[in-house]
């Protein structure tokens, strides 16, 4: 993204500051409009990039063995990931591997535990990674300016 922006503004760096700022405004305006159109055509709970990341993690979750820890809420699991074990807490959206806390997407250990409960991993994704949040990012627009 930065390289594209830098290459688009490079010819304008030697121009007056207002000319450069006008180019930046136009780049931002077209980028926001283009992304808003892409998002409007997408139907689903998660954006495509998050769906593909979740699909990769779902694939690796096949090799995990979750064991329910017999808690009343059915949220604590021990997941065997040879050669070590991790603890998954579905209630707090945490895993001892810390991948879930860092990325906002359930890690492959958590997905194995979610599958054990017949749940959907999409329901455990952080709210900032959903289509609702992506749409909020692009709900504003940049007004055109007359010269």
HELIX and SHEET records of a PDB file:
HELIX    1   1 UNK A    2  UNK A    9  1                                   8    
HELIX    2   2 UNK A   10  UNK A   12  5                                   3    
HELIX    3   3 UNK A   17  UNK A   41  1                                  25    
HELIX    4   4 UNK A   48  UNK A   60  1                                  13    
HELIX    5   5 UNK A   61  UNK A   63  5                                   3    
HELIX    6   6 UNK A   99  UNK A  103  1                                   5    
HELIX    7   7 UNK A  108  UNK A  116  1                                   9    
HELIX    8   8 UNK A  121  UNK A  124  5                                   4    
HELIX    9   9 UNK A  127  UNK A  129  5                                   3    
HELIX   10  10 UNK A  131  UNK A  137  1                                   7    
SHEET    1   A 4 UNK A  65  UNK A  68  0                                        
SHEET    2   A 4 UNK A  76  UNK A  81 -1                                        
SHEET    3   A 4 UNK A  84  UNK A  89 -1                                        
SHEET    4   A 4 UNK A  94  UNK A  95 -1                                        
END                                                                             
